[in-house]
Amino acid sequence: MSKIYIIGLGPGDINSLSLGAVKRLQSGELNVLRTEVHPTVEYLKENKIPYTSYDFVYENGEDFSEVYNFIVSDLLEKAKKYNSINYFVPGNPLVAEKTVDLLLKKRENQNIEMEIIPGMSFIDPIIVAVGHDPINGLKIIDGLNIKGQYVDINIGNVITQVYNKRIASQVKLELSEVYGDDYEICVINSAGVPYKEQIFKIPIYKLDRMEEISYLTSIYIPKVDKINKKIYDMSDLLTIMGTLRGDEGCPWDIEQTHKSIRECVVEEAYEVVNAIDEDDMENLCEELGDILLQVVFHSDIAKDEGYFNIWDVITGICNKLIFRHPHVFGEKKVENCDEVVYNWNEMKFKKRNIESYTDRLKEISHLPSLMRSFKIQERAADIGFDWDDVSGAIDKVDEEYHEVIEALNVSKGGDMGKVESELGDLLFAVVNVCRFLDINPEIALNKTINKFIERFDFMEKKSKENNKDLKDMTLEEMDMLWNRAKIHKNK
């Protein structure tokens, strides 16, 4: 059986080469290096140890994925050809080495034995350089995949493979989003290499301005100070909620139930909508936080009652998003947004065992009436029960309006139930016009309410300027002020 020895060259100091690595170098078998851009290669040159490397692949490859796949394929072919080869990588083979990860995944299918000969990881000299004890928490992040990972502000983070200014610039942008531009980080070059190690303490915004960025550059981000804390994460929010509802917490928070705070969810949702309508981004940020608080609050109550916890909530929505987006996470193809929405609904109906068209309408419940009617009309239109164009919907509004007038005339005999029914029909018809025009009736009505309040505020201020109280004015006088308010708003 062919065999590949996978050997770590350590972080860079020749004195950190393990005895096992030296024995393999001197074994007389083919020595293959992922890269010869590494300080310990001087040892090979000084001792005239033959080797080959894959640096040429980095120069010709279009991206790292292509480079790594080529290296792995070539190593497997060399192993079959030479029966036994040595593959050397910087640091420890099992720390931040993608080619090793790919090799180990293929060893069973290739019927090739692989043996790991570890070396000192680059992590060791980094934590020595910055004085960090990993027992306090440490996260290692690949700088080449910074967008696919998240820093943890409550522990130390090490970012590896910050090879050049382009990668440093991308890392800077991602870190600034979390920590801000002025947060101090440590840039470490040639960690553990005698006379070459450098440590720079800089604010994040200066990261891509450094001239010292090289293939041996790593970044250390200290955890956020818990006493003088300026930023928080989801873990902090869960801890705060746990404290508030703990034995020594807030009596009010401890007493709350799902039902006692259920109105808060609706109120906060409307405040989010209002912030969006007002284009108030600062307020929107705050209101979204209030919505998040409600999710965490209900999850904590459910956890104490033994039903579910926040991780169940997050897992549930992640599974739902993946399941309902087969065109992104699976092989299904879609042509446009309408097809995406159709597929979303069809999968939802299937999972909830909703079979009849009527059940699709009944499934929409517990929403404000305008929103519910809007969604029910959408569901009916999905199967073709709809007007050809908006003119049919407008004619229906006119028809329902006259039926209200007729019911009002009849109501002189006292049948207000008939009036209520016809007014409901009129509202339903108006919502149908909104749907045709792709206007959300809830948002439209809320805008009108806000507009009414603004005009009413104008009326009251003008009445006070005239030393009058609105309630003492005639309807004609108030109408004049109302018309002035309309003109004032349109200026």
N, C-alpha and C positions, 0 to 999 in steps of 0.2 A: 504493500500500500504506500502511495506517495505521502510525503509529509512536508508541512510548512511550519518552520519555527518562527513565531512572531515575537520579536524582541524589542524591548524598550531601550532607547538610548539615553534616557534621563532628560532633565531640563536643559542641560547645556554644559555643565561643569564636567570636565573629563574625569575628575575624581569621583563623580557620582555614577560612573559606569559600573554596573554590577559584574561580579565574577562570571555569572552565567552569560552575560552579553559578550564579555571578552572571549570566553571559551568558544562561543558560536562564531565570533569574528575570525578566530584562528582555526576553525574546524576544517578549512579547505573547501567547504561547499560554497555554492553560489551565494554571494551576499548582495541583496537587493535593498536599496534605500528608497523610502517614499520620496525623500528629498535630501540632497546633500547640503542644503542651506541650513546647517546646524553646527554649532561650535564643536561638538565631539568628532566631527568628520576630520578634524585636524589630526586626531589620534590615528585614524586609518591611514592618512597620507604619510604621517611620520613613520609609521610601522610598515609602510608599503603593503597594506592589506587591500587586495583588489575588491572592487565593488562596482555596481551599476545603479543608476537612479532613475526615477520617473519625472525628473524636472522638465524634460522635453515635452511631456504630456501637458503640464501646466501652461507651457508657452503656446501650445497648439490647440488646446481644448477651449470650447466656447463657454462652458460653465463648469462649476465644481462637480455637479452630478455626473456629467459626461466624463470628467477626469477620473473620478472615483470608480466608476463602473469599468472603465478601460483598465485601470490598475488591477482591480480584482480579477477580471477575465485573464489578463496577462499573467498574473501570479499563478492562477490555476493551471494555465498551459505550461508554464515553466516547471511547476511541481511535477506534472506528468512527464515532462521531458527529462528532467534531471533527477527525478525520484525524491530528492530532498533538497530544500532551499531554505535560506535564512532571509526573513523579511524584517527590516529594521525601521522603526518609526520613532519620532521624537517623544520624550516623556514616557508615560506608561501606556502600553497598548490598549488598555481598557478605559482610558480617560480621554474623551474628546477625539477619538480616532475613527472617523467614518469608514475608512477602508477596512479596518479590523472588524467593525460591526458587520459590514457586508460579507466579509470572508467567513466569519463564524456562522452566519445564517445559511451559507451555501455548502458547508463542509459535509453535511450528511448526504445531500444529493450528488455531490462530486466524488464521494468515497475517498476523501483525502483527510488524513489525520492532521490535526493542528495542535501545536503546543505553545502556550503563552509563557514567555520568560519576562517577567515584569521588570520595569525600571522605575526609578523615582519619578513621580508625577511632577509636572510643572506647578501643581497646586501647593506642594510642600514648601518650596522656596517662597512662593507668593505669600502664604499665610505667615511665614517667618518674617518676611520683609515688612508686612503691615501690622504684625503683632496680633493676628486674629486667631482665636481658639475656635475651631469648627464645632465644638460642643455647643456653642451659642447659636449655631445655625449658619449654614453656608449653602448658597445656591450657585451652580456653575451654568453659565449660559453661553451658547455658541454665537459669537459675533456675526457669523455668516448667516444666521437664521434668527436675528434679533426680533424680527416681526412676528415670528411664530412662537415666541416665548414671552413670559412676563417676569419682571423683577419682583422681588418680595421686599417691601420697604422695612419689614420688621426683622430682617436678618441681613448678614453680609452677602454680597453678590460678587462673583468673579466672572468677567466677560473675557472669553478667550478668542483667539484667531482674529485679532484686530490688526490685520496685516498691513493696511495702508490707509491713506487719508479718506478714500472713498468709503471704506467700511467704518472708519472712525466718525465720519459725518453722519452716516445712517444711525450709528449707535447714539450719537449725540442727540439727534432728533427724537429718538425713542425715549431716551432718559429724561430729556427736558419735559416731555409730556407728563411724566410722573413726578419728578423731583423738582422741576423748575430749573432755570438757567444757571442759578448761582450756587447750587448744591455742590459741596466739595467732594471730589473723588480722587483716587490715587491711580496714576498711570505707572505701570512697572515695566521696565525694559530689561531683558536678559536676566530674569530672576534666577538667583543662585549661581550665576557665572562670575567667578572672582574678577575683580577690577573692571567689570563691564556692567554690573547691575546698576540701574538708575531708578529712582522713585521720584515722581513729580506729583505734588498736591495742587490740583487746579480746579476751578469751577467748571461745570459741565460745558458751558458755552465756548470754552477755549480748546476743547478736545481736538477738533479737526484743524486747529491752527498750529499744532505742535509739529516741529520738524523731526522729532525723535521717533515718530511712529515707524515700526519695522515688523518683520516677521516674528520677532520675539516679544511683541507688545501684548500685555494683558491689562485689564482695568479692574480695580477693586472699588466697590461702592459700599461704604459703611452703612449700617442700619440707621434708620431715622431715630433721633433722640426721643425717647418716650416721655421725657419731662417737658422739653421745649418743642413739642410736636407741632408741625405746621401742615403735614399731610397725613391722611389716614387711608386705609384700604378696607376691603370687605371683612377681613379678619378682625380689624379694630371695631367695625360696626357690630359684628356678632358678639364681641367681647363686651362692648358697652351695653348692648341689649341684655346680655346674660347678667351683667352687674345690676342693671336697673330692676330686673325681675328676680334677682337672687334674694337670699334670706335677709341680707342687710341692705336691700335696694329700696326703690321708691314704692311706698304703699299703693299709690294710684296705679302704677304700671303692673304691680303684682296682682291687683284685683281684676284687671281687664280680661274679657273673654272675646271670642270671635264676634259675638252678637253686639257686645257693648261698643266695639270700635268699628263696626261694619260701615256706618255712615261715613267714616273718615276716608275710606277708600274712594267712595263716590265724590266726596268733596275735593279730595286732592287731585283726582283725575280731571275734574272740571277746572281746577286752578291751573293745571298743566295746559289744558286747552286754551284757557284765557291768556296765559303767558305767550303761547304760540300766536294767537290772534293779535296780540298787542306787539308782536315781534320783539319781546322783551327777553333777551337771551340770559341776562343776569337772573331774572326772576324764574325763567324756565329751568335753569340749573338748580335753583333752590327747590322748586316744586317737584322736579324729578327725584331729588333727594327725599322729599316727603313721601313720594310714592314708594320708593325703595324701603323706607322705614316701615311702611305698612306691610310690605312683603315679609320683612324680617320679623316684625312684631307678631304677625299671625303664625309664622313658622315656629317662633319660639313658644307660643302658646300651645301649638299642636305637638311640639316636641315634649313639653311637660306633661301633656295628656296622653302621650304614647302613640300618636297617630302618624306623624311624619316630622321631618326636620328640613332645614334649608337645603341640605344636600339632595334630598328627595325632590324638592321643588326644582332645583337647578338641573338635576338629572332628567327629570320629566320633560322640561322644556327643550333640553338639548336633544333628547330622543325624538321629540315631536318635530323639531326643526329638520333634523336629518331625515326622518321618515317622509316628511312632506316636501322635501326638496330632492327627489331622486335625479332631477336634471343637473344638480350640482354635486351631490355625494354618491350618485349612482350612474347608471348608463342611459337613463331616459333622456330624450332630447325634446326641447320645446322651441317654438318659433317666436312667441311673443308673451307679453305680460298677461294677456287675457287667458292664454293657455295655462300659465302658471297658476292663476287664481282658480281656474276650473279644476286642475289636477289637485290643488290643495283641498277644495271642497269635497271632491269625490273621495279622496283618501280619508278625510274626516268622517264622512258619512259611513264609509265602509268600516272604520274602526269602531264607530259607535252603534253599528248594526242598524242604521237608519236606511230603510228600504223603500218606503212609499214617498211620493212627492209631498203628501200632506204632512208626513212626519218631518220632512225637511223644513216646513214652515213652523211646525210646533216646536222644533228644536231651538228656534230663536225666541228666547224669553228673558225676563228679568233685565230688560234694557229700558231706558227712557222711551216713551211712546213714539216720539218722532224717529228715533234711531231704529226701533223695532219695526215700524211700518216700512221704513226705507229698506231694511234688509229683507223683509218678507216680500216686498215688491220685486227686489232683485232675484230672489229665489224663484218666484213665479215667472219672471221674464226668462230665466234660464231654460225653461221648457216651452217657451213660445207664447205664454199667456201675457201679451203685451200689445200696446199700440204700435202702429207702424212708425210713427214719428211723434214729436212733442205736441203737434196740433191736436191730436186725439186726446192727450192728457189735459190740454188747456180747455178743450170743449167740455171735458168731464168736470172741470172746476166750475165752469159756467152753469152746467146742469145742476150740480150739487148746490151751488149758491142759490139758484131759483127754488130748489126744494126746501132750503132753509127758510126763505121768505114765505113760501107757501105754508110751511109748518108753523111759522110765527103767527100767521093769520088764523090758522086753525087753533093755535094755542090760546086764543082768546077764550076758548072753552076750557082751558086748563090743562092740556096735554103737553107738559114740558118734557116728558120723556121722549116724545117724537122730535122735539127741537134738539135735544141732546144727541139723539141718534143722527140727525141730519148734519149737525155741526161736526160730528165725528167723521162722517162721510166727506164733508168739505175739506177738513184737515188732511184726511187720507189722500184726497185728490191733489191737494197742493203739494204734498210730499212726493207724489208721483211725478209732478212737473219738475221738482228739484232733482229727482233721480235721472230724468231724461237729460237734464242740463249738467249732470255730474256735480251738483251742489249739495253738500251735506246740510240737511234741514236744521239739525241741532246747531251747527256753527252759524248758519244764516240767521236763525232766530236769536242766538246769543249776541251776534253783532248788532242786531236791531235793538235788543234790550240795552246794550251798552250805549248805542246811539241815542236812545230815548233818555237814558240817565244824563248823558252829556247835555242834551238840549234842555232837559228839565233844570239842570244845574245853571245853565245860562239864564233861563227864565227867572229862577230864584234870585240870582245875583243882580239882574237888572231891576227886579221889583224892589230889592233892598236899596238900590241906588236912587229909586224914586220914592223911598220911605214908605213902601207899601208891603203888606203881607199877602202872599199868594192866595190864601184862603179868603181874603177880603176883596179880591178882585173879581170882576165879572168874567164869564166865559169868553166874551168878545175880547176883553183886555188880555186874557191869557193866550188866546189864539194869536193876537198880534205879536206877543212876545215869542210864541212858538215859531211863527213864521220868520221873525228876526233871527232866532236861533238856527233855523235851517239855512238861512242866507249866510250867517256868520261861520257856520261849520264848512260851508262849501267854498269859502274864500281861499 
